[in-house]
Amino acid sequence: MDLEKQAQEMAEKALASLPAAARAAKLDSVKAGILKRLQAGNGARAPAPVLAPPPPPETPRIPEPEKPAEPSCVEGVELFGDVPWFTDMELRGRLLEEVKKAHAAEKILVAPPAEEILRILAKKGGQMLGAGAVLRLGGVHHGGYGESDINYAYRQLSRALHPDKNPGIEEAQDAFKRLGEAAEELRGILQDSRKALQSLCQTTLGGAAPAESLERPQSALMAEASRLLAAVLALSGEGMPSEAALRRSPAAFVARPGFQGCRPQDVQLDQMPLPLPACCQDLLSRWYQESHLLDLFAKAPLRIAYDCSQKPFRAQFLCALSRAAEAEANRNDSCVRGSWHQVMAQFPELALWKELQEKIRSRIWASGAAAAGKRSRNSKWDDKSAASCATEWGKKWRTILQDVLPNADAARCANDDPEIQKLCMVLWKDIASWVGESFLQHLRLFQASDAGAAGIGDDTRWAFVPAVDLLLLVGEGLVGCTAEGCFVQSDSGSRQSFLDALKNWRSSLRRSREQSGQASTVDSAVRLWKSSAKRNKQEFQKESETTSKKARIEEEANQEGQAKLNRSPTKVLLLTNVAPATKSEEAIKADVDDSVKKFAAKECRVLKVPGVPEEDAIRVFVVFDTIQASSKAYAALRGQVKDGRPLRARFYDEKRFNDGELYKAIPSRTLVLTNLVRPEEVDGGLQDVAWLQSFKLA
């Protein structure tokens, strides 16, 4: 192929996207330029360059920082603490795919026209059915919707509700009109959702929202709103942060993968100035001094995004929103902006969470609001008045918090520290069991979606555990939280494990009780001295009685053991380890009948016990006419080996058998612990220590 023909083809290919008139006008000049380059390249014996079309301008995307560390897995909990799920782009991609699959798989089922018309025009509490409910869109089962979903739902319902198809139903015209209004309302809300998402992304990402998130923006809107709340809390500081921790917080904030969009793109991490960088100042000023960001939380798009999100993300969002209001109140002498009242009305679940927090506070502080009023909000780590009005339960957990949490120089995030996880889980279970059924509606905010209608127990699955909220609530005046993590101000250079902290607290409690029980006056010493002779005599008598009682108990135990050895046979024989648990009861009964028929057995009953070792899973009860027959069967069958299984036999109490008590001495998953401590040492921490010891074996 000559160079001129090659230049002609390359020029036509480069101008293929232009209109015909523009292509014809530019073809000759482009061809001449290409031919000139081809000739120059041919003279240098270099391969001919291939013109590539200029790349299209890139759409700003969410920054792809290093993958965040996987949070530690907590058994029975879907989301623990302030896990930054919104930074996990893989997770967010899966959520978008699940929304697409849900809409593709779940088509709208239209009821008969009369039922649909009645449903659409029905009023609940004096209000018309919402637009999303009219078109059956929204909610966690779909996870979001876009224009295509609105159009599809409208088409399906309008075909059934059209007045021409329902001439005998007077309300058909009103229902059809309401259907059209609902579709237009959802389209308007969808546009508002995209505007809200773009506004949030400008703050949290420093650019526009990614194109793929705009089709169904609800999931991305919830994620970016959660990111904004996390950023505000990290920079504002919560609880009682020290000045040094607040100075270090901005550097830790911009270094976190989820908040790199808040850092200017032309500034490297090691060049960030201290104290607070301008980008962090800008974010806080936009949140606290301007109203447009807070107003987004008071509008319908974010509420719809909340309703479309999964339960763990909803619970974490509620807790973060509540803490953001508390942070603003702390900055402004207990005052917040008026927009917060609209936010509270948009999310009434916040009131339930506040009520639960007040209930927990009543357990921490001795005399409720009166005691809480004595605690100075300006007091720091050594608030003596707060310690004095705390209950025993409050003192216990506040002491453990100080032992387990690191100091300000080594702050740790609650969601990736195993010891803080153990502390928060035991504390949360303690609180959940204490508040009981009266606060079941409040606890439902955090319970897993698949938990059903059952009550709260030790085996309850949780969608979310508010770890940081618990630390700040119980450790009021002690615990601080910044972008670095949670901490307490402590002079101790080392922290303890949660189990050691529990043991130390119990030991200190026992010592304090012993010290309080000792007499401290001279009169008491004199009385003790005068009564020493009498006491010695009583102690001698008591020791003698104890010795004789111990001997009597040992003798009775020996007699009982001998009685067990000499126990008489009964007419009921219990056989175990007879066959594998998978074998049918009919086959087992046939085999046993064949083995005992020569002993004149009159009844054979097979019982399968689930959840036990295989050698105990099959129980066969054989009843004989006489004790002599059962004794002969016992001697013949005991120890027989069949299919590699040594058969076990023993006599069973006839009264228990006749009363239907067939499960005696069966192994179970419940373990009874006794002789752990003396009776006077029983306290609230014993259950926690036992639970932690068994936690290692779980």
C-alpha positions as CSV (number, residue, x, y, z in Angstrom):
1,M,0.0,0.0,0.0
2,D,1.5,3.4,-1.0
3,L,1.8,6.2,1.5
4,E,-0.9,8.4,-0.1
5,K,-3.5,5.7,0.1
6,Q,-2.6,5.0,3.7
7,A,-2.8,8.7,4.6
8,Q,-6.3,8.8,2.9
9,E,-7.6,5.9,5.0
10,M,-6.1,7.3,8.2
11,A,-7.6,10.8,7.6
12,E,-11.1,9.3,6.9
13,K,-10.9,7.2,10.1
14,A,-9.8,10.2,12.2
15,L,-12.7,12.4,10.9
16,A,-15.4,9.7,10.9
17,S,-17.2,11.2,13.9
18,L,-17.7,14.6,12.2
19,P,-20.7,15.6,10.0
20,A,-20.3,15.1,6.3
21,A,-19.8,18.8,5.4
22,A,-17.2,19.3,8.1
23,R,-15.4,16.1,7.2
24,A,-15.2,17.1,3.5
25,A,-13.8,20.5,4.4
26,K,-11.0,19.2,6.7
27,L,-10.1,16.0,4.8
28,D,-7.5,17.4,2.5
29,S,-5.6,19.3,5.2
30,V,-5.6,16.3,7.6
31,K,-4.5,14.0,4.8
32,A,-1.6,16.3,3.9
33,G,-0.4,16.4,7.5
34,I,-0.6,12.6,7.9
35,L,1.2,12.1,4.6
36,K,4.0,14.4,5.7
37,R,4.5,12.4,8.9
38,L,4.4,9.1,7.1
39,Q,7.0,10.2,4.6
40,A,9.3,11.4,7.4
41,G,8.8,8.1,9.3
42,N,9.4,6.1,6.1
43,G,12.7,7.9,5.5
44,A,13.9,7.0,9.0
45,R,12.8,3.4,8.5
46,A,10.6,3.7,11.6
47,P,7.1,2.2,11.8
48,A,4.3,4.5,10.8
49,P,2.6,6.2,13.7
50,V,-1.0,5.4,14.3
51,L,-3.2,8.3,15.2
52,A,-5.4,7.7,18.2
53,P,-8.4,9.8,18.8
54,P,-8.0,12.2,21.8
55,P,-9.2,10.7,25.0
56,P,-12.5,12.0,26.3
57,P,-12.4,14.1,29.4
58,E,-12.6,12.0,32.5
59,T,-15.6,12.2,34.8
60,P,-14.4,12.9,38.4
61,R,-14.7,9.7,40.3
62,I,-14.5,8.8,44.0
63,P,-10.8,8.6,44.9
64,E,-9.5,5.0,45.1
65,P,-7.2,5.1,48.2
66,E,-5.7,2.1,49.7
67,K,-8.2,-0.6,50.6
68,P,-9.3,0.0,54.2
69,A,-8.4,-2.6,56.7
70,E,-11.1,-5.2,57.3
71,P,-12.8,-4.7,60.6
72,S,-12.5,-7.4,63.2
73,C,-15.3,-9.8,63.0
74,V,-17.6,-9.9,66.0
75,E,-19.8,-12.9,66.3
76,G,-23.5,-12.2,66.2
77,V,-23.0,-8.6,65.0
78,E,-23.3,-7.4,61.4
79,L,-21.7,-3.9,61.9
80,F,-19.7,-3.0,64.9
81,G,-19.0,0.6,65.9
82,D,-17.9,3.3,63.5
83,V,-16.8,1.0,60.7
84,P,-16.3,3.3,57.6
85,W,-18.3,1.1,55.3
86,F,-18.8,4.1,52.9
87,T,-15.1,3.9,52.0
88,D,-15.3,0.3,50.8
89,M,-15.9,0.8,47.1
90,E,-16.2,-2.9,46.5
91,L,-19.1,-3.1,49.0
92,R,-20.8,-0.1,47.5
93,G,-20.5,-1.6,44.1
94,R,-22.1,-4.8,45.3
95,L,-24.9,-2.8,46.8
96,L,-25.6,-1.1,43.4
97,E,-25.6,-4.5,41.7
98,E,-28.0,-5.9,44.3
99,V,-30.4,-3.0,43.6
100,K,-30.3,-3.7,39.8
101,K,-30.9,-7.4,40.4
102,A,-33.7,-6.7,42.8
103,H,-35.5,-4.6,40.1
104,A,-34.8,-7.1,37.4
105,A,-36.1,-10.1,39.4
106,E,-39.0,-8.6,41.3
107,K,-41.7,-7.4,39.0
108,I,-44.7,-5.5,40.3
109,L,-47.7,-7.7,40.9
110,V,-50.9,-5.7,40.2
111,A,-54.0,-6.6,42.2
112,P,-57.5,-6.5,40.8
113,P,-58.4,-2.9,39.9
114,A,-60.9,-2.4,42.7
115,E,-58.3,-3.4,45.3
116,E,-55.6,-1.2,43.8
117,I,-58.0,1.8,43.7
118,L,-59.0,1.3,47.3
119,R,-55.3,0.9,48.3
120,I,-54.2,4.1,46.5
121,L,-57.0,6.3,47.8
122,A,-56.9,4.9,51.4
123,K,-55.9,7.3,54.1
124,K,-53.8,6.3,57.1
125,G,-53.9,8.7,60.0
126,G,-55.7,11.3,57.9
127,Q,-52.9,11.3,55.3
128,M,-52.9,10.1,51.7
129,L,-50.6,7.2,50.8
130,G,-47.1,8.3,50.0
131,A,-45.9,8.5,46.4
132,G,-43.4,5.7,46.8
133,A,-46.1,3.4,48.3
134,V,-48.5,4.3,45.5
135,L,-46.0,3.0,42.9
136,R,-44.7,0.2,45.2
137,L,-41.1,1.7,45.0
138,G,-38.5,2.3,47.7
139,G,-37.7,0.4,50.9
140,V,-34.9,-1.9,51.7
141,H,-36.2,-4.8,49.5
142,H,-35.4,-2.8,46.4
143,G,-32.7,-0.5,47.8
144,G,-33.4,2.4,45.5
145,Y,-35.0,3.4,42.2
146,G,-34.5,5.5,39.1
147,E,-36.5,6.9,36.2
148,S,-36.8,3.5,34.5
149,D,-38.2,2.0,37.6
150,I,-40.8,4.8,38.0
151,N,-41.8,4.5,34.4
152,Y,-42.2,0.7,34.6
153,A,-44.3,0.9,37.8
154,Y,-46.5,3.6,36.3
155,R,-47.1,1.6,33.1
156,Q,-48.1,-1.5,35.0
157,L,-50.5,0.3,37.3
158,S,-52.0,2.7,34.8
159,R,-53.0,-0.2,32.5
160,A,-55.1,-1.6,35.4
161,L,-56.4,1.7,36.8
162,H,-57.4,3.5,33.6
163,P,-60.9,4.9,33.9
164,D,-61.9,3.5,30.5
165,K,-61.1,0.0,31.7
166,N,-63.1,0.5,34.9
167,P,-66.3,2.2,33.9
168,G,-68.2,0.8,36.9
169,I,-65.9,2.2,39.5
170,E,-66.5,5.9,40.3
171,E,-63.1,6.3,42.1
172,A,-61.1,5.1,39.1
173,Q,-60.6,8.6,37.8
174,D,-59.3,9.9,41.2
175,A,-57.0,6.9,41.6
176,F,-55.6,7.3,38.1
177,K,-55.0,11.0,38.8
178,R,-53.2,10.2,42.1
179,L,-51.1,7.6,40.2
180,G,-49.9,10.3,37.8
181,E,-49.2,12.8,40.6
182,A,-47.2,10.2,42.5
183,A,-45.1,9.4,39.5
184,E,-44.3,13.1,38.9
185,E,-43.6,13.5,42.7
186,L,-41.1,10.7,42.6
187,R,-39.4,12.1,39.5
188,G,-39.0,15.4,41.3
189,I,-37.6,13.7,44.4
190,L,-35.2,11.8,42.2
191,Q,-33.8,15.0,40.8
192,D,-33.5,16.5,44.3
193,S,-31.7,13.3,45.4
194,R,-29.1,13.8,42.6
195,K,-28.6,17.5,43.5
196,A,-28.2,16.5,47.2
197,L,-25.6,13.8,46.2
198,Q,-23.7,16.3,44.1
199,S,-23.6,18.8,46.9
200,L,-22.4,16.2,49.4
201,C,-19.7,14.9,47.0
202,Q,-18.4,18.4,46.5
203,T,-17.7,18.5,50.2
204,T,-16.6,14.9,51.0
205,L,-14.9,14.0,47.7
206,G,-13.9,17.4,46.3
207,G,-15.6,16.7,43.0
208,A,-18.7,15.5,41.2
209,A,-20.5,12.3,42.0
210,P,-19.6,9.3,39.9
211,A,-21.9,8.8,36.9
212,E,-22.8,5.2,37.9
213,S,-24.2,6.4,41.2
214,L,-26.7,8.9,39.6
215,E,-29.0,6.3,38.0
216,R,-30.3,5.2,41.4
217,P,-28.7,7.7,43.8
218,Q,-30.2,6.5,47.1
219,S,-27.4,4.2,48.2
220,A,-24.7,6.7,47.3
221,L,-26.6,9.5,49.0
222,M,-26.7,7.5,52.3
223,A,-23.0,6.6,52.0
224,E,-21.9,10.2,51.5
225,A,-24.1,11.5,54.2
226,S,-22.6,9.0,56.6
227,R,-19.1,10.0,55.4
228,L,-19.9,13.7,56.1
229,L,-21.1,12.9,59.6
230,A,-18.0,10.8,60.3
231,A,-15.8,13.6,59.1
232,V,-17.5,16.3,61.2
233,L,-17.3,14.1,64.3
234,A,-13.6,13.2,63.7
235,L,-12.6,16.8,63.3
236,S,-14.8,18.2,66.1
237,G,-13.7,15.8,68.7
238,E,-16.2,14.1,71.1
239,G,-16.4,13.6,74.8
240,M,-13.3,15.0,76.6
241,P,-10.5,15.2,74.1
242,S,-7.2,16.7,75.3
243,E,-5.7,19.7,73.5
244,A,-2.8,17.6,72.2
245,A,-5.2,15.1,70.8
246,L,-7.2,17.8,69.0
247,R,-4.0,19.2,67.5
248,R,-3.0,15.8,66.1
249,S,-6.5,14.9,64.9
250,P,-6.3,16.8,61.5
251,A,-3.2,14.9,60.4
252,A,-4.8,11.6,61.3
253,F,-8.0,12.7,59.6
254,V,-6.5,13.5,56.2
255,A,-4.4,10.3,56.3
256,R,-7.5,8.1,56.6
257,P,-8.4,6.5,53.2
258,G,-12.1,7.6,53.4
259,F,-11.3,11.3,53.7
260,Q,-8.6,12.0,51.1
261,G,-11.2,13.9,49.1
262,C,-11.2,16.6,51.8
263,R,-7.5,17.2,51.2
264,P,-6.4,19.6,48.4
265,Q,-5.2,17.5,45.4
266,D,-1.9,19.5,45.0
267,V,-0.8,19.0,48.6
268,Q,1.0,15.9,49.7
269,L,0.3,14.3,53.0
270,D,3.7,15.0,54.5
271,Q,3.3,18.7,53.5
272,M,0.1,19.2,55.5
273,P,0.5,22.1,58.0
274,L,-0.3,21.9,61.7
275,P,-2.4,22.9,63.4
276,L,-5.7,22.5,61.6
277,P,-5.2,22.5,57.8
278,A,-7.3,24.9,55.7
279,C,-9.2,22.0,54.1
280,C,-10.4,20.8,57.6
281,Q,-11.2,24.4,58.6
282,D,-13.3,24.7,55.4
283,L,-15.2,21.5,56.1
284,L,-16.0,22.5,59.7
285,S,-17.0,26.0,58.7
286,R,-19.3,24.8,55.9
287,W,-21.0,22.4,58.4
288,Y,-21.3,24.7,61.5
289,Q,-21.5,28.2,59.9
290,E,-23.5,27.5,56.8
291,S,-26.9,25.8,56.7
292,H,-27.2,24.1,53.3
293,L,-25.5,20.8,54.4
294,L,-27.6,20.4,57.6
295,D,-30.7,21.3,55.6
296,L,-30.1,18.3,53.4
297,F,-30.7,16.0,56.4
298,A,-34.1,17.6,57.0
299,K,-35.4,16.9,53.5
300,A,-37.2,14.0,51.9
301,P,-34.4,12.7,49.6
302,L,-32.2,11.7,52.5
303,R,-35.1,10.1,54.4
304,I,-35.9,8.0,51.3
305,A,-32.2,7.0,51.1
306,Y,-32.4,6.0,54.7
307,D,-35.5,3.9,54.1
308,C,-33.8,2.2,51.2
309,S,-30.6,1.3,53.1
310,Q,-29.9,-1.9,55.0
311,K,-30.5,-1.9,58.7
312,P,-26.8,-1.9,60.0
313,F,-26.2,1.3,57.9
314,R,-29.4,2.9,59.2
315,A,-28.5,2.3,62.8
316,Q,-25.0,3.6,62.4
317,F,-26.3,6.7,60.6
318,L,-28.8,7.4,63.5
319,C,-26.1,7.2,66.1
320,A,-23.7,9.4,64.1
321,L,-26.5,12.0,63.6
322,S,-27.3,12.0,67.3
323,R,-23.6,12.5,68.2
324,A,-23.3,15.3,65.6
325,A,-26.1,17.2,67.4
326,E,-24.4,16.6,70.7
327,A,-21.1,17.9,69.3
328,E,-22.7,21.1,68.1
329,A,-24.4,21.5,71.5
330,N,-21.0,21.1,73.3
331,R,-19.4,23.8,71.0
332,N,-22.3,26.3,71.5
333,D,-23.0,26.1,75.2
334,S,-25.9,23.5,74.8
335,C,-27.5,25.4,71.8
336,V,-28.1,24.0,68.4
337,R,-29.4,25.5,65.1
338,G,-33.1,25.6,64.4
339,S,-32.7,23.2,61.5
340,W,-32.0,20.4,63.9
341,H,-35.7,20.4,64.9
342,Q,-36.6,19.6,61.3
343,V,-34.0,16.9,61.2
344,M,-35.4,15.3,64.4
345,A,-38.9,15.4,62.8
346,Q,-37.6,13.8,59.6
347,F,-35.9,11.0,61.7
348,P,-38.3,10.2,64.7
349,E,-36.1,7.2,65.5
350,L,-33.7,9.6,67.1
351,A,-36.2,10.2,69.9
352,L,-36.2,6.4,70.7
353,W,-32.4,6.4,70.8
354,K,-32.4,9.4,73.1
355,E,-34.8,7.7,75.4
356,L,-32.7,4.6,75.6
357,Q,-29.6,6.8,76.4
358,E,-31.4,8.5,79.2
359,K,-32.4,5.1,80.6
360,I,-28.8,4.0,80.6
361,R,-27.8,7.3,82.3
362,S,-30.2,6.5,85.1
363,R,-28.2,3.3,85.7
364,I,-24.9,5.1,85.7
365,W,-25.6,8.0,88.0
366,A,-26.9,7.6,91.5
367,S,-29.9,10.0,91.7
368,G,-30.8,10.7,88.1
369,A,-31.0,14.2,86.9
370,A,-30.2,15.6,90.4
371,A,-26.9,13.8,90.5
372,A,-26.2,14.6,86.8
373,G,-26.6,18.3,87.6
374,K,-23.8,18.1,90.1
375,R,-21.3,16.9,87.5
376,S,-19.4,19.8,86.0
377,R,-19.3,19.8,82.2
378,N,-15.9,21.6,82.4
379,S,-14.4,18.9,84.6
380,K,-11.7,16.7,83.1
381,W,-10.2,13.4,84.0
382,D,-10.2,13.7,87.8
383,D,-13.8,14.8,88.4
384,K,-14.3,13.8,92.0
385,S,-18.0,14.9,92.1
386,A,-18.8,12.6,89.1
387,A,-17.2,9.6,90.8
388,S,-19.1,10.3,94.0
389,C,-22.6,10.3,92.5
390,A,-22.0,7.3,90.2
391,T,-23.8,4.1,91.1
392,E,-21.9,0.9,91.9
393,W,-22.7,-0.3,88.4
394,G,-21.4,3.0,87.0
395,K,-18.3,3.0,89.1
396,K,-17.5,-0.5,87.9
397,W,-17.7,0.2,84.2
398,R,-16.0,3.6,84.5
399,T,-13.1,1.9,86.3
400,I,-12.9,-0.8,83.7
401,L,-12.9,1.8,80.9
402,Q,-9.9,3.6,82.4
403,D,-8.0,0.3,82.6
404,V,-8.9,-1.0,79.1
405,L,-8.8,2.1,76.9
406,P,-5.4,3.4,75.8
407,N,-4.2,6.9,76.8
408,A,-4.4,9.8,74.4
409,D,-1.0,9.1,72.8
410,A,-2.1,5.6,71.7
411,A,-5.8,6.1,70.7
412,R,-7.4,3.1,69.0
413,C,-10.6,2.8,67.0
414,A,-13.2,0.7,68.8
415,N,-14.1,-1.3,65.7
416,D,-10.6,-2.8,65.3
417,D,-9.3,-3.3,68.8
418,P,-10.2,-6.8,70.3
419,E,-10.1,-5.7,73.9
420,I,-12.4,-2.7,73.3
421,Q,-14.7,-5.0,71.3
422,K,-15.0,-7.4,74.2
423,L,-15.7,-4.6,76.6
424,C,-18.4,-3.1,74.4
425,M,-20.1,-6.4,73.7
426,V,-20.3,-7.4,77.4
427,L,-21.5,-3.9,78.2
428,W,-24.1,-3.9,75.5
429,K,-25.5,-7.3,76.4
430,D,-25.6,-6.2,80.1
431,I,-27.6,-3.1,79.1
432,A,-29.9,-5.0,76.7
433,S,-30.9,-7.5,79.3
434,W,-31.3,-4.8,82.0
435,V,-33.7,-2.5,80.1
436,G,-35.8,-5.6,79.3
437,E,-39.1,-5.8,77.4
438,S,-40.1,-2.2,78.3
439,F,-37.5,-0.9,75.9
440,L,-37.9,-3.6,73.2
441,Q,-39.0,-1.1,70.6
442,H,-35.9,0.9,71.2
443,L,-33.6,-2.2,70.9
444,R,-35.3,-3.1,67.7
445,L,-33.4,-0.3,66.1
446,F,-30.2,-2.3,66.5
447,Q,-31.5,-5.9,66.3
448,A,-30.8,-7.8,63.1
449,S,-33.5,-7.9,60.5
450,D,-33.7,-11.7,60.5
451,A,-34.1,-11.8,64.3
452,G,-37.9,-12.1,64.1
453,A,-40.3,-11.2,66.9
454,A,-38.4,-13.0,69.6
455,G,-37.3,-11.1,72.7
456,I,-33.8,-10.0,73.6
457,G,-31.4,-12.7,74.9
458,D,-27.8,-13.7,75.0
459,D,-28.1,-15.3,71.5
460,T,-29.7,-12.2,69.9
461,R,-28.2,-11.2,66.6
462,W,-27.5,-7.5,66.3
463,A,-27.4,-5.4,63.1
464,F,-25.3,-2.8,64.8
465,V,-23.7,-2.3,68.2
466,P,-23.1,1.4,69.1
467,A,-19.6,0.9,70.5
468,V,-18.4,4.5,70.5
469,D,-21.7,5.8,71.8
470,L,-21.5,3.4,74.8
471,L,-17.9,4.5,75.6
472,L,-18.9,8.2,75.5
473,L,-22.1,7.6,77.5
474,V,-20.6,5.4,80.3
475,G,-17.3,7.2,80.3
476,E,-18.7,10.7,80.4
477,G,-16.0,13.1,81.6
478,L,-13.4,10.3,81.1
479,V,-13.4,9.2,77.4
480,G,-12.4,11.3,74.4
481,C,-12.7,10.5,70.7
482,T,-11.0,12.1,67.7
483,A,-9.9,11.0,64.3
484,E,-7.2,8.9,65.9
485,G,-9.7,6.9,67.9
486,C,-11.0,6.5,71.5
487,F,-8.9,7.1,74.6
488,V,-8.8,8.1,78.2
489,Q,-6.4,10.5,79.9
490,S,-4.3,8.3,82.1
491,D,-0.9,8.6,83.7
492,S,-0.4,4.8,83.3
493,G,1.8,3.9,80.4
494,S,0.2,0.5,79.9
495,R,-3.3,-0.7,79.4
496,Q,-4.9,-4.0,80.6
497,S,-6.9,-6.6,78.8
498,F,-10.6,-6.6,79.5
499,L,-10.5,-9.9,81.5
500,D,-7.6,-8.6,83.7
501,A,-9.5,-5.3,84.2
502,L,-12.6,-7.3,85.3
503,K,-10.5,-9.4,87.7
504,N,-8.8,-6.3,89.2
505,W,-12.1,-4.6,89.7
506,R,-13.5,-7.6,91.6
507,S,-10.3,-7.8,93.7
508,S,-10.5,-4.1,94.6
509,L,-14.2,-4.4,95.4
510,R,-13.5,-7.4,97.7
511,R,-10.7,-5.5,99.5
512,S,-12.8,-2.4,100.0
513,R,-15.6,-4.6,101.5
514,E,-13.1,-6.2,103.8
515,Q,-11.7,-2.9,104.9
516,S,-15.2,-1.4,105.5
517,G,-16.1,-4.4,107.6
518,Q,-13.2,-4.0,110.1
519,A,-13.8,-2.0,113.2
520,S,-11.7,1.2,113.4
521,T,-12.4,2.5,116.9
522,V,-10.6,1.9,120.2
523,D,-13.9,0.8,121.8
524,S,-14.2,-1.9,119.3
525,A,-10.7,-3.0,120.0
526,V,-11.3,-3.2,123.7
527,R,-14.6,-5.1,123.2
528,L,-12.8,-7.5,121.0
529,W,-10.0,-8.0,123.6
530,K,-12.5,-8.6,126.4
531,S,-14.5,-11.1,124.4
532,S,-11.4,-13.0,123.1
533,A,-11.7,-15.8,125.6
534,K,-15.4,-16.3,124.8
535,R,-14.7,-16.2,121.1
536,N,-11.9,-18.7,121.3
537,K,-14.2,-21.1,123.1
538,Q,-16.9,-20.6,120.5
539,E,-14.4,-21.1,117.7
540,F,-13.1,-24.3,119.3
541,Q,-16.7,-25.6,119.6
542,K,-17.4,-24.5,116.0
543,E,-14.2,-26.2,114.8
544,S,-15.2,-29.4,116.6
545,E,-18.7,-29.3,115.1
546,T,-17.1,-28.7,111.6
547,T,-14.8,-31.7,112.0
548,S,-17.6,-34.0,113.1
549,K,-19.9,-32.7,110.3
550,K,-17.2,-33.3,107.8
551,A,-16.7,-36.8,109.0
552,R,-20.4,-37.4,108.9
553,I,-20.6,-36.1,105.3
554,E,-17.7,-38.4,104.2
555,E,-19.4,-41.4,105.8
556,E,-22.7,-40.6,104.1
557,A,-20.9,-40.2,100.8
558,N,-19.2,-43.5,101.2
559,Q,-22.5,-45.1,102.1
560,E,-24.2,-43.5,99.1
561,G,-21.4,-44.7,96.8
562,Q,-21.7,-48.2,98.2
563,A,-25.4,-48.1,97.7
564,K,-24.9,-47.2,94.0
565,L,-22.5,-50.1,93.7
566,N,-25.0,-52.4,95.3
567,R,-28.0,-51.0,93.4
568,S,-30.5,-53.8,92.6
569,P,-31.4,-54.6,89.0
570,T,-34.7,-53.4,87.5
571,K,-37.0,-54.7,84.8
572,V,-36.0,-51.9,82.4
573,L,-32.7,-52.1,80.6
574,L,-31.1,-49.1,78.8
575,L,-28.9,-49.8,75.8
576,T,-26.7,-47.2,74.1
577,N,-24.1,-47.1,71.4
578,V,-26.3,-49.6,69.6
579,A,-26.2,-48.2,66.0
580,P,-25.2,-45.0,64.1
581,A,-27.6,-42.1,64.5
582,T,-28.4,-42.2,60.7
583,K,-30.0,-45.6,61.0
584,S,-33.8,-45.7,61.1
585,E,-35.7,-46.4,64.3
586,E,-37.5,-49.4,62.7
587,A,-34.2,-51.1,61.7
588,I,-32.7,-50.5,65.1
589,K,-35.8,-51.9,66.9
590,A,-35.7,-55.0,64.6
591,D,-32.1,-55.6,65.5
592,V,-32.6,-55.2,69.2
593,D,-35.8,-57.4,69.2
594,D,-33.8,-60.1,67.5
595,S,-31.1,-59.9,70.2
596,V,-33.4,-60.0,73.3
597,K,-36.2,-62.3,72.1
598,K,-34.6,-65.3,73.9
599,F,-34.9,-63.3,77.2
600,A,-38.7,-62.9,76.8
601,A,-38.7,-59.1,76.4
602,K,-42.2,-57.6,76.3
603,E,-41.5,-54.1,75.1
604,C,-38.7,-52.3,73.1
605,R,-38.7,-48.5,72.7
606,V,-36.2,-46.6,70.5
607,L,-35.5,-42.9,71.3
608,K,-33.3,-40.6,69.1
609,V,-31.6,-37.7,71.0
610,P,-30.4,-34.8,68.7
611,G,-27.4,-32.6,69.5
612,V,-25.4,-35.1,71.5
613,P,-22.3,-37.4,70.8
614,E,-23.1,-40.3,68.5
615,E,-22.7,-42.9,71.2
616,D,-25.5,-41.3,73.2
617,A,-27.7,-40.4,70.2
618,I,-29.6,-43.7,70.2
619,R,-31.3,-44.9,73.4
620,V,-33.1,-48.2,73.4
621,F,-35.3,-49.1,76.4
622,V,-36.1,-52.9,76.8
623,V,-38.8,-53.9,79.3
624,F,-38.8,-57.5,80.7
625,D,-41.4,-59.5,82.6
626,T,-39.0,-60.3,85.4
627,I,-35.8,-59.0,87.0
628,Q,-34.2,-62.4,86.4
629,A,-34.7,-62.0,82.6
630,S,-33.4,-58.4,82.6
631,S,-30.3,-59.5,84.6
632,K,-29.6,-62.3,82.1
633,A,-30.0,-59.9,79.2
634,Y,-27.7,-57.4,80.9
635,A,-25.0,-60.0,81.4
636,A,-25.3,-61.3,77.8
637,L,-25.5,-57.9,76.0
638,R,-23.1,-55.7,77.9
639,G,-19.8,-55.3,76.1
640,Q,-20.9,-57.0,72.9
641,V,-19.2,-55.6,69.8
642,K,-21.3,-55.1,66.7
643,D,-20.0,-53.3,63.6
644,G,-17.1,-52.1,65.7
645,R,-19.3,-50.5,68.3
646,P,-19.1,-51.8,72.0
647,L,-22.7,-52.0,73.3
648,R,-23.4,-50.3,76.6
649,A,-26.1,-51.5,79.0
650,R,-27.4,-50.4,82.4
651,F,-30.5,-50.7,84.5
652,Y,-33.0,-47.9,84.3
653,D,-35.4,-46.7,87.1
654,E,-38.8,-48.2,86.4
655,K,-40.7,-45.2,87.9
656,R,-38.9,-42.8,85.7
657,F,-39.6,-45.0,82.7
658,N,-43.3,-45.2,83.5
659,D,-43.5,-41.4,84.1
660,G,-41.9,-40.8,80.6
661,E,-38.6,-39.4,82.0
662,L,-36.4,-40.9,79.2
663,Y,-33.8,-38.1,79.0
664,K,-32.0,-38.6,82.3
665,A,-28.2,-38.1,82.2
666,I,-28.0,-37.0,78.6
667,P,-25.1,-34.7,77.7
668,S,-26.2,-31.1,76.8
669,R,-24.7,-27.8,75.8
670,T,-25.4,-26.2,79.2
671,L,-22.5,-26.3,81.7
672,V,-23.2,-25.7,85.4
673,L,-20.3,-24.1,87.3
674,T,-20.2,-24.3,91.1
675,N,-17.7,-23.5,93.9
676,L,-16.3,-20.5,92.0
677,V,-16.3,-18.0,94.9
678,R,-17.4,-17.8,98.5
679,P,-21.1,-16.7,99.0
680,E,-20.0,-13.3,100.3
681,E,-17.9,-12.7,97.2
682,V,-20.9,-12.9,94.8
683,D,-21.3,-9.7,92.9
684,G,-22.2,-8.3,89.4
685,G,-18.8,-9.0,88.0
686,L,-18.9,-12.7,88.5
687,Q,-21.2,-13.2,85.5
688,D,-18.9,-11.1,83.3
689,V,-15.8,-13.1,84.3
690,A,-17.5,-16.4,83.8
691,W,-18.7,-15.3,80.4
692,L,-15.2,-14.1,79.3
693,Q,-13.7,-17.4,80.5
694,S,-16.2,-19.4,78.4
695,F,-15.7,-16.9,75.5
696,K,-12.3,-18.5,74.9
697,L,-13.9,-21.9,74.4
698,A,-16.7,-20.7,72.2
